Amino acid sequence: MKLKFTLENLTCAHCAMKIEERINQENDVINAAFNFATKILTLELENPDNNIVDRLQKIVDSIEDGVTVKINTEKQEHIHSKHCHYNEDERQHKHEHFHCHEQCNCEDCCIEHNHEQLQKNNQKNNQKNNQKNNQKDIIEIAVSIILFGLGILFNILNLGNILSTILVGICMGLSALLSGHKVFISGFKSLKKIRFDENSLMTIAVIAAFCLGEFFEASVVALLFRIGDIFEEKAVERSRKDIESLANIRPDKANLIIDGKIIEKNANDIKIGSKIFVKPYERIAIDGIIIEGTSTLDTSAITGESLPIDAEVGVNVMSGMINGSGSITVETTETCESSAASRILKMVEEASAKKSNAERFISKFASIYTPIVIACAVLLAIIPPLFNLGTFKDFIIRGLTFLVASCPCAIVISVPLSFYSGIGLASKNGILIKGGKYIENLAKADIVAFDKTGTLTEGKMSVTNIKPYAKMTKNDILALAGGAEKNSSHPIAIAIKNACSEIQTPEFTDYREQAGFGVTAMYNGKKISCGSYKMFKDKNLEQGIIYVAINDEICGEISVQDTIRNDTAETIKNLKKTGIKKLVMLTGDSENVAKNIANKCDITEYRASVLPDEKAAILKSLNGKSTVFVGDGINDAPVLATADCGIAMGLGSEAAIESADAVLVNSKLSSLVKAIKISKKTLSTIKLNIILALGVKLLILILAGFGLAGMWLAVLGDTGMAVICVLISARLLKIKV
């Protein structure tokens, strides 16, 4: 069972990482993934119980104070066997619910949520609390600055050594206490648990500085840390809002038509086959088909396409699309939960569970880096004075600077935030990437393999050439073939019938179809045949050609091919520019067809007559640094799962989408180039953040070791770089691809 929780007030990325690691150690937890960008914790549990919120709260409290665990108010999966049972002794139903507002209907045993008013109240309360906290922060910082200024004034006035020292100490102490009281409280709690984090290290540094008589240093460190912490929190919150804005593609309400009346209903309550009325400039809530009205549709939120499309009766629409100036009536073909917008949001939300190598590296790096720097700080404070290289006071200050600079927050925040911003940017462009792991694989891809039908081609057959024999004309051949194929639903038959749209076809009798061979029919006492080489005894006939015969005498041939997509050639060209070394086409079609399509697409390597289960083995044999496979059909599911990054074309086959690591929602092959560019940009942003953060920290540590950097500079280097890295990560969402 999957459950989602919101961790309110969690602003420390390092703590978030520790919370995720700790929850994953629980026996009944299959997987825990925390998304720092959305504050959502997704748990996959083996045996969920009704104490899960309390258990999570205890774990969170042991790592970070002030964080509240709340169950997500979205509909949760409900398992009958584990959550609803009948007690024979008490003759009543007992329900184990995860939230007091859930209601269980035992006939179908499903949970319904009605939290709208509660959510509105919570939002208002949160806004009020945020305003109060902001005002409190401003007042506390302002008073701290005034006290700090008084301390400097008393130091300048020099009212006598003892009096001046006392006044300076009181002013600086009160300034530090007022600006850093939250840090000190959290720091003491961490020290009690023998846990070293940014709060405990800052607490040690400030107290030690005061004990050494460095009042100015201690006060300015506490003040700068508080100011930097606020800026960091605001930067993270801003980036979160940018990411959350991407999720506003699914309306909660829909206008249901019942007996000619329009009633506003919760979208989750509307069933398949219902009729909904979509007003002008309103988002469509559920997938369906237009049954009344004409308009235009803005599809940018779903497909990334900026140009609107025409909407008329018979056109399929997806949830998340914005209606134009005309009113339309839509008959729903999906539920709200299975509609396009919900599926897209689910994929984006769950992307955090697929950790990248960079994210795993940062987790290990943070766990090793901090203890090493702490050990270096201790050695720096003790060893040099023993060799008469300076005073203990001087080197203890240097050691404290090491402590202050040791927190890896800038990297810990920016790496997952960059990946999520990259995933957000991709979704804005109609590309769903299911995790940071696949962004990495796309960025370093050197081999791309394609399915042919529906990927490089439209998946629709069309007549490309007609060759008549003897005295027959092209129209004669086409008319005979079209008449014979009249009752067939084979793709080739449909292509021939479409080609006959402007010519008159004769009426035949005695229609017969032989699967894999072709069709026959009678016309004026003559047998008309239309089919492949298998239908005729002549062994010299070509594969891939449709032959037309009268009384078994071939009188003409028709070439039918799948139409190549308009953007295929340009996409192949652009892929080569991005650094892709090898492009391969895998198809079940014959050698001639495969060779022809490959030449037209400028693909130098192809495999013909490949069965679906052989594609995965061929892909493995290509031996690339990172292989990408692009396909669309249900038979592509095995190879999509085998690739380092499997990409499905459009929100079509469920099996293909589930197996794929990324989805091109608009079914445009050119989006593949965008996906690779976004992935490369995301990785380059992460590398920039890591180089900046580590470079600045290393510089400060070196300067501190030689006594050329104070603790205040270490604070600026820590919180300042965290803010800069967060802003750089958030910039990804603004980039135009």
PEBEL-V172957 format. One line per field, one symbol per residue. phi: phi as a letter, one per 20 degrees, with the letter a starting at -180 (. if undefined). burial: + if it has 16 or more other C-alpha atoms within 10 Angstrom, else -. Layout:
phi=???
burial=???
This chain:
phi=.dcdcddfmedefffgffffffffeffeefbccddffdmddddddecfcedfffffffffffdbfnedecffeffdfcdgfdcbcdeffelbedcddebfefcddffdlceddcdgffffffffffffffffffffffffffffffffffffffffflfogfffffffffffffffffedffffffffffffelcdcffffffgfffffffenefggfffffffffffffffffffffffffffffeeddfedbeeeclndecfcfgfeeefnfdcddfgmdffecfacfdancaccedgfedneeefdfcbgnefcdfnfdfeedecddefdceffefgfffffffffefffefeffffffffgffefffffffffffffdfgffdlerefgffffffffgffeefeggffffffffffffffffffdmcdderggefffffdfcccdcfefndfdfncfbfdaccedlefdfffffffffffegeedfgffffffffefdcedfedclfbcdgndqccbdblmdeddbaegffdfffefefndeddcdlmefdrcceccfffgfeffffgffffffofecdcddbeffgfffffffffemdecbcdlefgfefffffffflefbddcdbceffegfffffffbeceemeeggffffffebcegeleffffffgffffffffffffffffffffffffffffffemdcefffffffffffffffffffffgfefed
burial=--+++++--+++++++++++++++----+++++++++++++++++--+----+--++--+--++--+++++++-++-+----++------------++---+-+-----+++------------------------+--++-+++-++++++-++--------++-+++++++++++++++-++-++++++----+++++++++++++++---++++++++++++++++++++-+++-++-++--++-+++-+++++--------+++-+---++++++-+++++++++++--+++++++++++---+--++---+++++++++--++++++++++--++++-++-+++++++-++-++--++--+---+--++-+++-+++--+------++-+++++++++++++++++++++++++++++++++++++++++++++++++++++++++++++++++-+++--+-+-------+++++++++++-+---++++++-++----+--+--+++----++++++---+++++++-++-------+++++++---++++++++++++--++-++-++----+-++++++++---+++-++--+-+--+++---+--++--+----+-++++++++++++++++++++++++++-+-+++-+++++++++++++++++++++++++-++--++-+++-++--++-+++---+++++++++++++++++++++++++----
